């Protein structure tokens, strides 16, 4: 699915099941909550924290990343932001800015 189509499907879902978008502030806070849930999983899967009970780690990570993507798309739709354009512009910016930066970083050398 193309990103444009995903944005459209999120919008249709909101109108069908969500009644309306939460306001931008609420969605911004929900996004932070979802990122926190992903961070909690990362701390337990890759960090030194432990789980209280065993979980399916990959599925849990996928669920949280999906939630983040959904809420981020809601915000983009509300703000009339075309994610395909944003992604293209972001790659262009990073490619120009970082053309040599990472190659020259001694911390990244083996």
C-alpha positions, 0 to 999 in steps of 0.5 A, spaced: 500 500 500 502 506 498 502 511 503 497 516 500 492 510 500 494 509 508 492 516 509 486 515 506 484 509 509 486 512 516 481 518 514 476 513 512 476 509 519 476 515 523 470 517 520 467 510 520 469 508 527 472 514 531 466 519 529 471 524 529 479 526 530 481 527 537 484 534 537 491 535 535 493 536 542 490 530 544 493 526 538 500 529 540 499 526 547 497 519 545 503 519 540 507 520 546 504 515 550 505 510 544 512 512 543 513 510 551 510 504 550 515 502 544 520 505 549 518 500 554 518 494 550 525 496 547 528 497 554 525 490 556 527 486 549 534 489 548 535 493 554 537 490 562 529 491 564 525 484 564 518 482 563 513 480 568 511 475 564 513 472 557 510 475 551 511 474 543 516 480 543 516 481 535 508 481 535 508 486 541 513 491 537 509 490 531 503 492 535 506 498 538 510 501 531 503 500 528 499 504 533 505 510 532 504 510 525 496 510 526 496 516 530 502 520 526 498 519 520 492 522 524 496 528 526 498 528 519 491 528 516 489 533 521 494 538 519 493 537 511 500 534 511 502 529 505 506 524 508 509 522 501 511 529 500 514 529 507 518 523 506 521 525 499 523 532 502 526 528 508 530 524 504 533 529 500 535 533 506 538 528 509 542 526 503 545 533 502 546 534 509 549 527 511 552 525 504 559 525 508 557 526 515 557 518 517 562 516 513 567 521 517 564 519 524 570 515 527 565 512 532 562 508 526 568 505 524 569 498 525 
